[in-house]
Amino acid sequence: MYLSRLELRDFRNWARLDLTLPEGMVIFHGANGAGKTNLLESICLTAAGDSPRAHESQDMIRLGEDVAFVRTDFRGTERRPCLEVGLARSGQKQLKINGAPKRRSDLIGLAPVVYFSADDIAVIKGEPGARRRLLDTEISAISQSYYFELNRYRRSVEQRNRLLKDIRAGRARLDSLDPWDRSLAKHGAAVTLKRHEFIAALAPESAAAHSLLTGHTRDLSVEYRPSIGPLKLQDAVTHVEEINSLVENTAIRLEARLKEERQSDILRGSTGSGPHRDDVDVLLRGEAVRLFGSQGEQRTCAVALRIGLTSVIRTATGDRPVLLLDDVLSELDARYRAGVFAACAQAQQVIITCCDPADIPSQARESAASFEVRDGQLV
């Protein structure tokens, strides 16, 4: 799949843009603050229904304007979705697919996009929440069932935490936790197993991408670490009966853990076990990259994870996703930069931002469509 057209009106620092894009590599270059990242943000906004950078609609509307509009046309093997997002300063957001109003969940799997930004290093070196957000965002982008299970799980956690505080204050009985423990365990087990399956697919693809980036084989490994302990699952589970049995057994384990930890949960006023406490180990030569890796190694691992995602998403959706690389070349030497473009070969379209196009290897640069960005305009 590739992005064939991008149209903006009053989005960030862009007053107007109507741009036709080719397959292959597209380069947006220019000074910091020119508006390059805003272009990638607008693409993510239509593909996922949310911005990877802003939480409020008004943050994406050009200064002095009341509304903003983004339209993207994608072309895939079987689909050609036209995606539109309208934003208002009141906080309202309207999504359309091929001209018809839709919900965010309707976008799932429709126009797969993988986005890398400089902030991705937080996935490697930051708190576990950053790694959980990566999982939840990427799995939700391709799986409606996961998107809905995750929302149900989060509601269960919120309700249980509220009840824990009520019990601590003497406003509720201890046994009132029973139904919420069952609900949290049921949906949490589905979330846990889907994450485990996703990491099992992502790990070898990220390792292969890391090898292309660095020239070293078998250095990178990625492992899912549930808060309830190792799952000890078989490598391949395909039958519905086996999957249901795994979900049920995992739910039993999680519910038992919740009962064991009730008193400490009541004292704390929050739930101490479940997918919202899980983590992902990113290891380089068997050691945690976040603790022992250099800044360059951490950045290279972050890039490898994103490139690995393109293969996982391609398998899940049947389309090669659009790969968006924002300032990926900074802090990488010439050898690693060449590796980035070797690893990107599996994407049908790569849209990359940089300050100086000379940073891009000449072979990639010569075949790319290149645009200079200056103060919210293409020069």
GURO-760148 format. One line per field, with one value per atom (N, C-alpha, C): x, y, z; atom name. Coordinates in steps of 0.1 Angstrom, whole numbers. Each point is the difference from the previous one (the first is absolute). Layout:
BEGIN
c1	c(X,...);
c2	c(Y,...);
c3	c(Z,...);
at	c(CA,...);
***
This chain:
BEGIN
c1	c(8,-8,9,-5,7,-9,5,-8,2,-12,1,-3,-7,-4,-1,5,-2,-5,-11,-6,-2,5,-1,-7,-8,-5,1,9,1,4,8,6,14,1,13,4,12,5,-3,-8,-3,-13,0,-13,-7,7,-5,10,-4,9,-9,4,-7,11,5,13,-3,5,-1,14,-1,13,1,13,2,3,0,5,15,6,15,3,11,5,-4,-5,-3,8,7,8,-6,-2,-4,12,7,12,-2,6,0,4,0,5,-9,5,-9,-11,-12,-11,-7,4,-6,-13,-3,-13,1,12,1,-7,2,-6,-16,-4,-15,-6,7,-5,-2,10,-1,-11,-1,-11,-14,-1,-13,-4,10,-2,-4,7,-4,-14,-4,-13,-11,1,-11,1,12,1,-5,3,-3,-12,-3,-11,5,13,6,14,4,14,9,12,11,6,-3,6,-9,-13,-9,-11,-5,-11,-13,1,-11,-1,-12,-2,5,-2,4,15,8,14,5,-9,4,-6,-7,-7,9,2,9,-5,10,-3,-9,-11,-9,-12,0,-10,-9,-12,-9,-1,3,-1,13,2,11,-5,6,-5,12,0,10,-7,6,-5,12,-1,10,-7,6,-4,11,-4,9,-4,10,-2,7,-9,5,-3,3,-2,-15,-8,-14,-9,6,-8,7,-9,5,-8,3,-8,4,-11,2,-4,10,-3,1,-10,-1,-2,6,-2,-2,-11,-3,2,7,2,-6,-5,-6,6,1,6,-9,-12,-9,3,9,4,-6,-9,-7,9,-2,8,-10,2,-9,9,-3,8,-9,5,-7,9,-7,7,-8,7,-7,-13,1,-10,-11,0,-10,5,-8,5,2,11,3,5,2,6,15,7,15,2,-8,2,-1,-7,-2,13,10,13,9,-3,10,3,12,5,-2,-6,-4,12,8,12,11,7,11,12,4,11,8,13,10,8,0,6,11,12,11,3,2,4,12,6,11,-4,-13,-5,0,2,-1,11,10,11,-6,-11,-6,-6,-3,-5,11,13,11,5,2,6,-10,-12,-10,-7,-11,-7,-8,-5,-7,-13,-6,-12,3,12,3,0,4,0,-13,-8,-14,-8,2,-7,4,12,4,-8,0,-8,-15,-6,-14,-3,8,-3,2,10,3,-10,-3,-9,-14,-4,-14,-1,11,-1,-3,2,-3,-10,-5,-9,-11,-12,-12,-3,2,-3,9,12,9,-4,-3,-4,-12,-10,-11,3,8,3,9,9,8,-9,-10,-8,-9,-4,-8,9,12,10,2,3,3,-12,-12,-12,-1,3,0,10,12,10,-4,-6,-5,-10,-10,-11,6,9,6,8,7,8,-9,-11,-9,-6,-3,-6,10,13,11,0,-1,0,-12,-12,-12,1,6,2,10,10,10,-7,-9,-7,-12,-3,-11,-14,0,-12,-5,8,-4,6,-6,4,11,8,11,-5,-11,-5,-6,-2,-4,10,12,11,-2,-7,-1,-3,-11,-4,10,7,10,12,4,11,-2,-12,-3,1,-6,0,14,8,13,9,-2,8,-4,-13,-4,5,-1,5,15,5,15,7,-6,6,0,-10,-1,11,1,11,14,2,13,4,-9,4,2,-8,2,13,4,13,11,-1,10,1,-11,0,7,-3,6,15,4,15,7,-6,6,2,-9,1,10,0,9,14,3,14,10,-4,10,1,-11,0,9,-1,8,15,2,14,6,-8,5,3,-9,2,13,2,11,13,0,11,4,-11,3,5,-5,5,14,5,13,10,-5,9,3,-6,2,-12,2,-12,-3,-13,-4,3,1,4,-13,-11,-12,-10,-6,-11,-11,-12,-12,-8,-4,-7,-11,-12,-11,0,-2,1,-13,-9,-13,3,-9,1,-3,-8,-4,10,12,10,0,10,1,-13,-4,-12,2,13,3,-9,-2,-9,7,-7,5,4,9,4,-11,-9,-10,-13,-10,-14,-9,-7,-9,-14,-3,-14,-8,-12,-8,-1,-2,-2,13,12,12,2,-4,1,-9,-13,-9,4,7,5,11,9,11,-5,-10,-6,-6,-7,-7,10,11,10,8,2,7,-9,-13,-9,-1,1,-1,13,11,13,-1,-5,-1,-10,-11,-10,5,8,6,10,8,9,-7,-11,-7,-5,-5,-5,11,12,12,4,-1,5,-11,-11,-11,4,6,3,10,10,10,-6,-9,-7,-9,-7,-8,8,11,9,5,3,6,-11,-12,-11,1,7,2,3,-2,2,15,6,14,4,-9,3,-9,4,-8,8,-5,7,5,-7,4,13,5,13,10,-3,9,12,10,11,5,9,7,15,7,15,6,8,7,15,6,13,10,12,10,12,3,9,-3,-13,-5,-1,3,-1,-10,-6,-11,6,-5,5,-2,-11,-3,10,6,10,14,3,14,4,-10,2,5,8,3,-11,0,-10,-2,11,-1,-6,4,-6,-15,-4,-14,-8,5,-6,-1,10,0,-10,-1,-11,-14,-2,-13,-4,10,-3,-3,8,-2,-14,-5,-14,-10,1,-9,0,12,2,-6,3,-6,-15,-6,-15,-5,7,-5,-3,9,-2,-12,-1,-11,-13,-1,-12,-3,10,-2,-7,5,-5,-15,-3,-13,-10,4,-10,0,11,2,5,3,5,13,10,12,-4,3,-3,9,-6,9,9,12,10,4,-3,3,11,11,12,3,-2,2,14,9,13,7,-1,6,15,6,14,9,-6,8,7,12,8,4,-3,5,11,11,11,-4,9,-3,-3,7,-3,-14,-4,-13,-11,3,-10,-2,10,-1,-8,1,-7,-15,-3,-14,-7,6,-6,-1,10,0,-12,-2,-11,-14,0,-13,-5,8,-3,-13,-5,-12,-12,1,-12,-2,-13,-4,3,-1,2,7,11,6,0,-6,0,9,11,10,2,3,4,14,6,14,3,11,4,8,9,9,-2,-5,-1,13,11,13,3,-8,1,-5,-8,-6,10,3,9,-4,10,-2,-9,1,-8,-15,-3,-14,-5,9,-4,-3,8,-2,-13,-6,-13,-12,2,-10,-7,-12,-7,4,5,6,-7,-4,-7,7,2,5,-12,1,-11,6,-8,4,-12,-1,-10,-14,-3,-13,-3,10,-2,10,-4,10,6,14,7,5);
c2	c(-12,12,12,11,13,11,12,12,7,2,7,14,5,14,4,12,6,15,2,14,5,12,7,14,3,14,4,10,6,-11,-9,-10,4,2,5,13,0,12,0,-10,-1,6,11,6,-8,-4,-7,-10,-12,-9,-10,-3,-10,-7,-11,-6,-14,-3,-14,-6,-13,-7,-13,-4,-12,-12,-12,-11,2,-9,1,9,7,9,15,6,15,6,11,7,14,4,14,5,10,6,15,4,15,2,12,4,-5,-1,-4,11,-5,9,4,-5,4,-6,-12,-6,-15,-5,-14,-10,0,-9,1,12,2,-8,-1,-8,-14,-6,-14,-2,10,0,-1,8,1,-14,-7,-13,-10,0,-9,4,12,4,-6,0,-6,-15,-6,-15,-6,6,-5,7,12,7,8,-1,8,4,11,5,-7,-3,-5,10,13,11,8,2,10,-8,4,-6,8,13,9,4,1,4,14,9,14,2,-10,1,-2,-6,-2,10,10,10,12,5,11,12,8,12,9,4,10,-6,-14,-6,-9,-3,-7,-15,-4,-13,-4,-13,-5,-13,-3,-11,-7,-14,-8,-11,-2,-11,-8,-13,-9,-10,-2,-11,-11,-12,-11,-10,-7,-10,-13,-10,-13,-11,-12,-11,-2,2,-2,12,9,11,14,10,13,10,0,8,15,8,15,3,5,2,15,5,14,2,11,3,15,4,14,3,11,4,13,2,13,4,13,5,-4,-3,-5,-14,-7,-13,-11,4,-9,-6,-12,-6,-9,1,-8,-8,-13,-9,-4,-1,-5,-10,-11,-9,0,3,1,9,11,9,-3,-11,-4,2,6,1,-13,-2,-13,3,-12,0,-3,3,-3,-15,-9,-14,-5,8,-4,2,7,2,-12,-9,-10,-9,-1,-9,6,12,6,6,7,7,-1,-11,-3,10,6,10,-4,1,-2,13,6,14,-1,5,1,14,4,14,-1,12,0,-4,2,-4,-15,-8,-14,-6,7,-5,-2,7,-2,-15,-6,-13,-10,4,-9,4,12,4,5,2,6,-10,5,-9,-10,-11,-11,6,11,5,3,5,3,-12,-11,-13,-5,1,-5,9,13,8,-4,-3,-5,-13,-9,-12,3,7,3,8,10,8,-9,-8,-7,-12,-7,-11,5,11,6,5,3,5,-11,-13,-11,-10,2,-10,7,-1,6,-8,-13,-7,4,3,4,14,9,14,0,-9,0,-7,-11,-6,9,7,10,10,6,10,-6,-13,-6,-2,-5,-2,13,11,13,4,-2,4,-9,-12,-9,4,4,5,12,10,12,-2,-9,-3,-7,-9,-8,10,9,9,9,5,8,-7,-13,-8,-3,-2,-2,12,12,12,1,-5,0,-10,-11,-11,6,6,6,10,8,10,-5,-13,-6,2,4,2,-12,-11,-12,-12,-12,-12,-7,-8,-7,-9,-7,-10,8,13,7,0,-4,0,-12,-11,-12,2,6,2,8,10,8,-8,-9,-9,-9,-5,-9,7,12,8,4,5,4,-12,-12,-11,-5,0,-5,9,13,9,1,0,1,-12,-12,-12,1,5,1,10,11,10,-6,-7,-6,-9,-9,-10,6,10,7,7,7,6,-10,-11,-11,-5,-2,-4,11,12,11,1,-1,1,-12,-12,-12,2,8,3,11,10,12,-3,-9,-2,-4,-10,-4,11,7,10,12,4,10,-4,-12,-5,0,-4,1,14,9,15,5,-4,4,-5,-12,-5,8,4,8,14,5,13,0,-11,0,-9,-10,-10,-11,0,-10,-9,-13,-9,-5,-2,-6,8,13,9,4,3,6,-11,0,-9,9,-4,7,-11,3,-10,7,-6,5,-5,9,-4,3,-9,3,1,8,2,-13,-9,-12,-11,3,-10,-6,-9,-5,-8,0,-6,-15,-3,-14,-5,7,-4,-8,-8,-6,10,-4,9,4,-9,3,-6,9,-4,5,-9,5,-4,-11,-4,9,3,9,-6,-14,-6,2,-1,2,14,10,14,3,-5,3,-6,-12,-6,8,5,8,13,6,13,-4,-11,-4,-2,-8,-3,12,9,13,8,1,7,-5,-14,-6,4,0,5,14,9,14,2,-6,2,-5,-11,-5,10,6,10,12,4,12,-3,-12,-3,0,-6,0,14,9,14,10,-5,9,10,-5,9,11,-4,10,10,-5,8,10,-4,9,11,-4,10,10,-5,9,8,-6,6,-2,-10,-3,-15,-5,-14,-2,-10,-2,-10,-8,-10,1,-4,0,6,0,6,14,8,14,1,-12,0,-9,-4,-8,8,-7,7,-8,6,-6,1,-11,1,1,11,1,-2,-11,-4,0,5,0,-9,-10,-10,-5,-2,-6,10,13,10,10,6,10,13,3,12,13,0,13,2,-10,1,1,-8,-2,5,4,4,15,3,14,7,13,8,-5,-2,-4,-14,-9,-14,1,8,1,6,9,6,-10,-8,-10,-11,-4,-10,6,13,6,0,3,-1,-14,-10,-14,-5,5,-4,5,13,5,-6,-3,-7,-14,-7,-13,0,11,1,0,5,0,-14,-9,-14,-6,2,-6,6,12,6,-5,-1,-5,-14,-9,-13,0,9,1,6,10,7,-4,-6,-3,12,11,12,4,5,6,14,2,13,12,12,12,2,2,2,14,6,15,1,6,1,15,4,14,2,7,3,-13,-11,-13,0,9,0,7,8,7,-10,3,-8,-14,-2,-13,3,-8,2,-5,2,-3,-15,-9,-14,-4,6,-3,6,12,6,-8,-6,-9,-12,-5,-11,3,12,4,-2,5,-1,-14,-8,-15,-6,3,-6,5,12,6,-6,-9,-4,-8,-5,-8,9,13,9,5,1,4,15,7,15,4,7,6,15,7,14,4,8,3,15,5,14,1,10,3,15,5,13,2,-9,1,-13,1,-12,-7,7,-7,-11,0,-10,-14,1,-12,-6,-13,-6,3,2,6,-10,-13,-9,2,1,2,14,10,14,1,-6,2,-6,-10,-6,6,9,5,13,2,13,9,12,8,14,5,13,7,13,9,6,0,6,13,11,12,8,1,8,-5,-13,-5,1,0,0,-9,-6,-7,10,-1,9,-8);
c3	c(0,0,0,-7,1,0,5,0,-13,-7,-13,0,11,0,15,2,14,-2,7,-1,14,3,13,-2,10,2,14,3,13,11,-4,9,5,13,6,-7,-6,-7,-15,-4,-15,-2,-8,-4,-11,-10,-11,-6,-3,-7,-8,-12,-8,-8,5,-6,-4,-12,-6,3,5,4,-8,-3,-7,10,-6,8,3,7,3,11,-2,11,-3,11,-1,12,-4,10,2,13,3,8,-5,7,2,11,3,14,4,14,10,12,12,1,3,2,-13,-12,-12,-3,7,-2,-6,0,-5,8,13,9,0,-2,-1,-12,-11,-11,4,7,4,10,9,10,-7,-10,-7,-6,-6,-6,11,12,11,5,0,5,-8,-13,-8,0,1,-1,13,12,13,7,-4,6,12,3,11,-4,6,-2,9,-4,9,8,-2,7,9,-5,7,6,12,7,-3,-4,-2,-14,-6,-13,-3,10,-3,-1,5,-2,-14,-9,-13,-10,5,-9,-1,-12,-2,8,5,8,-7,7,-6,-7,-2,-7,10,-4,8,-3,-13,-4,-8,-1,-8,-8,-11,-8,-6,1,-6,-9,-12,-8,-5,0,-6,-9,-12,-9,0,4,-1,-11,-5,-10,5,1,4,-11,4,-10,-3,10,-2,4,8,5,-5,-1,-3,9,13,9,-1,0,2,14,8,14,3,8,3,15,5,14,1,6,3,15,3,14,3,12,4,13,3,13,12,-3,11,5,-8,4,-8,-9,-9,-10,-4,-10,-9,-13,-9,-9,-1,-8,-12,-12,-11,-8,-5,-9,-13,-10,-13,0,8,0,11,6,10,14,9,14,7,7,6,14,7,13,-1,11,-1,-2,6,-2,-14,-8,-14,-8,5,-7,2,9,4,-12,-4,-11,-14,0,-13,-8,7,-7,10,0,10,-2,11,1,12,-2,11,1,12,2,10,-4,9,2,13,3,10,2,10,14,3,13,2,-11,2,8,3,9,14,3,13,1,-11,0,5,-4,4,14,3,13,11,-4,9,9,6,10,-8,7,-7,-7,5,-7,-14,-4,-14,-9,6,-8,-1,11,-1,-11,0,-10,-14,-2,-14,-3,9,-3,-3,9,-1,-13,-3,-12,-13,-1,-12,-1,11,-2,-2,6,-2,-15,-6,-14,-10,4,-9,5,12,6,7,-5,6,13,0,13,11,-3,11,4,-9,3,10,-2,8,14,-1,13,9,-6,7,7,-7,6,11,-2,11,12,-2,11,7,-7,7,8,-5,8,13,-1,11,11,-5,10,7,-8,6,10,-3,10,12,-2,12,9,-6,7,9,-6,7,12,-2,10,11,-3,10,9,-5,8,9,-5,8,11,-2,10,11,-4,9,9,-6,8,8,-1,7,-7,-13,-7,-8,0,-8,7,-3,5,-8,6,-7,-11,2,-10,-12,0,-11,-11,3,-10,-10,5,-8,-15,-3,-14,-8,6,-7,-2,10,-2,-12,-1,-12,-13,0,-13,-4,10,-3,-5,7,-4,-14,-3,-13,-11,0,-10,0,12,2,-6,1,-6,-15,-6,-15,-4,7,-3,1,11,2,-11,-4,-10,-13,-4,-12,-1,11,1,-2,7,-1,-14,-7,-14,-9,3,-8,2,12,3,-6,0,-6,-15,-7,-14,-2,9,-2,3,9,5,-12,-8,-10,-11,-3,-10,4,13,5,0,4,0,-14,-10,-14,-4,4,-4,7,13,7,-7,-5,-7,-12,-8,-11,3,12,4,4,7,7,-7,-7,-6,10,12,10,1,0,1,14,3,12,12,-1,11,8,-7,6,3,12,3,7,-2,6,7,13,8,7,1,7,14,10,14,8,1,7,15,6,15,7,-6,7,-1,-7,-2,-14,-3,-14,-3,-13,-5,-3,-5,-3,-11,-11,-10,-11,-8,-11,-11,-9,-10,-10,-4,-9,5,2,4,-10,-8,-11,2,7,2,10,-3,8,14,1,13,9,-7,8,4,-9,4,12,-1,11,13,-1,12,6,-8,4,7,-6,6,13,1,13,10,-3,10,5,-10,4,9,-3,8,14,1,14,7,-6,7,4,-9,3,12,-1,11,13,0,13,5,-9,4,6,-5,5,14,2,13,11,-5,10,4,-9,2,4,4,4,11,10,11,-4,-7,-4,-10,-9,-9,7,11,7,7,6,6,-10,-12,-10,-8,0,-8,-15,-4,-14,-2,-12,-4,-3,6,-1,-11,-5,-10,-12,-11,-13,-11,-12,-12,2,8,2,9,4,8,-8,-12,-7,-6,-6,-6,-12,-7,-11,2,-1,2,-14,-3,-12,4,-5,4,-12,3,-9,5,-7,4,15,2,12,12,-2,11,-4,10,-2,-6,-12,-7,8,7,7,11,5,11,-4,-10,-4,-14,-8,-14,0,-10,-2,-7,-1,-6,-15,-7,-14,-1,10,-1,4,9,3,-12,-7,-11,-11,-3,-10,3,12,4,-2,3,-2,-14,-9,-15,-4,5,-4,4,12,4,-10,-4,-10,-13,-5,-13,1,11,2,0,5,0,-14,-10,-14,-5,4,-4,7,13,7,-5,-3,-4,-14,-9,-13,0,9,2,5,9,6,-10,-8,-8,-15,-4,-14,-9,7,-7,7,-8,5,6,12,6,-5,1,-3,12,-2,11,0,12,2,10,-5,8,3,12,3,7,-7,6,5,-8,3,-1,-8,-3,10,9,9,10,4,9,-5,-14,-6,-9,0,-9,-14,-10,-14,-2,8,-2,4,12,5,-9,-6,-9,-12,-5,-12,4,12,5,2,3,1,-13,-11,-13,-5,3,-3,7,12,8,-5,-6,-4,-13,-7,-13,-1,12,0,0,2,0,-14,-4,-13,-2,11,0,14,-1,12,-1,10,0,12,-4,10,1,12,2,4,-4,5,-2,6,-2,-13,-2,-12,-8,-13,-8,-3,2,-2,10,11,10,-5,-10,-6,-10,0,-9,-15,-8,-13,-9,2,-8,3,13,4,-4,1,-3,-15,-8,-15,-5,7,-5,7,9,9,-6,4,-2,12,-3,11,0,12,1,12,-3,11,7,13,8,7,-2,6,6,13,6,-4,0,-3,-15,-8,-15,-7,-11,-8,-10,0,-9,-12);
at	c(N,CA,C,N,CA,C,N,CA,C,N,CA,C,N,CA,C,N,CA,C,N,CA,C,N,CA,C,N,CA,C,N,CA,C,N,CA,C,N,CA,C,N,CA,C,N,CA,C,N,CA,C,N,CA,C,N,CA,C,N,CA,C,N,CA,C,N,CA,C,N,CA,C,N,CA,C,N,CA,C,N,CA,C,N,CA,C,N,CA,C,N,CA,C,N,CA,C,N,CA,C,N,CA,C,N,CA,C,N,CA,C,N,CA,C,N,CA,C,N,CA,C,N,CA,C,N,CA,C,N,CA,C,N,CA,C,N,CA,C,N,CA,C,N,CA,C,N,CA,C,N,CA,C,N,CA,C,N,CA,C,N,CA,C,N,CA,C,N,CA,C,N,CA,C,N,CA,C,N,CA,C,N,CA,C,N,CA,C,N,CA,C,N,CA,C,N,CA,C,N,CA,C,N,CA,C,N,CA,C,N,CA,C,N,CA,C,N,CA,C,N,CA,C,N,CA,C,N,CA,C,N,CA,C,N,CA,C,N,CA,C,N,CA,C,N,CA,C,N,CA,C,N,CA,C,N,CA,C,N,CA,C,N,CA,C,N,CA,C,N,CA,C,N,CA,C,N,CA,C,N,CA,C,N,CA,C,N,CA,C,N,CA,C,N,CA,C,N,CA,C,N,CA,C,N,CA,C,N,CA,C,N,CA,C,N,CA,C,N,CA,C,N,CA,C,N,CA,C,N,CA,C,N,CA,C,N,CA,C,N,CA,C,N,CA,C,N,CA,C,N,CA,C,N,CA,C,N,CA,C,N,CA,C,N,CA,C,N,CA,C,N,CA,C,N,CA,C,N,CA,C,N,CA,C,N,CA,C,N,CA,C,N,CA,C,N,CA,C,N,CA,C,N,CA,C,N,CA,C,N,CA,C,N,CA,C,N,CA,C,N,CA,C,N,CA,C,N,CA,C,N,CA,C,N,CA,C,N,CA,C,N,CA,C,N,CA,C,N,CA,C,N,CA,C,N,CA,C,N,CA,C,N,CA,C,N,CA,C,N,CA,C,N,CA,C,N,CA,C,N,CA,C,N,CA,C,N,CA,C,N,CA,C,N,CA,C,N,CA,C,N,CA,C,N,CA,C,N,CA,C,N,CA,C,N,CA,C,N,CA,C,N,CA,C,N,CA,C,N,CA,C,N,CA,C,N,CA,C,N,CA,C,N,CA,C,N,CA,C,N,CA,C,N,CA,C,N,CA,C,N,CA,C,N,CA,C,N,CA,C,N,CA,C,N,CA,C,N,CA,C,N,CA,C,N,CA,C,N,CA,C,N,CA,C,N,CA,C,N,CA,C,N,CA,C,N,CA,C,N,CA,C,N,CA,C,N,CA,C,N,CA,C,N,CA,C,N,CA,C,N,CA,C,N,CA,C,N,CA,C,N,CA,C,N,CA,C,N,CA,C,N,CA,C,N,CA,C,N,CA,C,N,CA,C,N,CA,C,N,CA,C,N,CA,C,N,CA,C,N,CA,C,N,CA,C,N,CA,C,N,CA,C,N,CA,C,N,CA,C,N,CA,C,N,CA,C,N,CA,C,N,CA,C,N,CA,C,N,CA,C,N,CA,C,N,CA,C,N,CA,C,N,CA,C,N,CA,C,N,CA,C,N,CA,C,N,CA,C,N,CA,C,N,CA,C,N,CA,C,N,CA,C,N,CA,C,N,CA,C,N,CA,C,N,CA,C,N,CA,C,N,CA,C,N,CA,C,N,CA,C,N,CA,C,N,CA,C,N,CA,C,N,CA,C,N,CA,C,N,CA,C,N,CA,C,N,CA,C,N,CA,C,N,CA,C,N,CA,C,N,CA,C,N,CA,C,N,CA,C,N,CA,C,N,CA,C,N,CA,C,N,CA,C,N,CA,C,N,CA,C,N,CA,C,N,CA,C,N,CA,C,N,CA,C,N,CA,C,N,CA,C,N,CA,C,N,CA,C,N,CA,C,N,CA,C,N,CA,C,N,CA,C,N,CA,C,N,CA,C,N,CA,C,N,CA,C,N,CA,C,N,CA,C,N,CA,C,N,CA,C,N,CA,C,N,CA,C,N,CA,C,N,CA,C,N,CA,C,N,CA,C,N,CA,C,N,CA,C,N,CA,C,N,CA,C,N,CA,C,N,CA,C,N,CA,C,N,CA,C,N,CA,C,N,CA,C,N,CA,C,N,CA,C,N,CA,C,N,CA,C,N,CA,C,N,CA,C,N,CA,C,N,CA,C,N,CA,C,N,CA,C,N,CA,C,N,CA,C,N,CA,C,N,CA,C,N,CA,C,N,CA,C,N,CA,C,N,CA,C,N,CA,C,N,CA,C,N,CA,C,N,CA,C,N,CA,C,N,CA,C,N,CA,C,N,CA,C,N,CA,C,N,CA,C,N,CA,C,N,CA,C,N,CA,C,N,CA,C,N,CA,C,N,CA,C,N,CA,C,N,CA,C,N,CA,C,N,CA,C,N,CA,C,N,CA,C,N,CA,C,N,CA,C,N,CA,C,N,CA,C,N,CA,C,N,CA,C,N,CA,C,N,CA,C,N,CA,C,N,CA,C,N,CA,C,N,CA,C,N,CA,C,N,CA,C,N,CA,C,N,CA,C,N,CA,C,N,CA,C,N,CA,C,N,CA,C,N,CA,C,N,CA,C,N,CA,C,N,CA,C,N,CA,C,N,CA,C,N,CA,C,N,CA,C,N,CA,C,N,CA,C,N,CA,C,N,CA,C,N,CA,C,N,CA,C,N,CA,C,N,CA,C,N,CA,C,N,CA,C,N,CA,C,N,CA,C,N,CA,C,N,CA,C,N,CA,C,N,CA,C,N,CA,C,N,CA,C,N,CA,C,N,CA,C,N,CA,C,N,CA,C,N,CA,C,N,CA,C,N,CA,C,N,CA,C,N,CA,C,N,CA,C,N,CA,C);
***
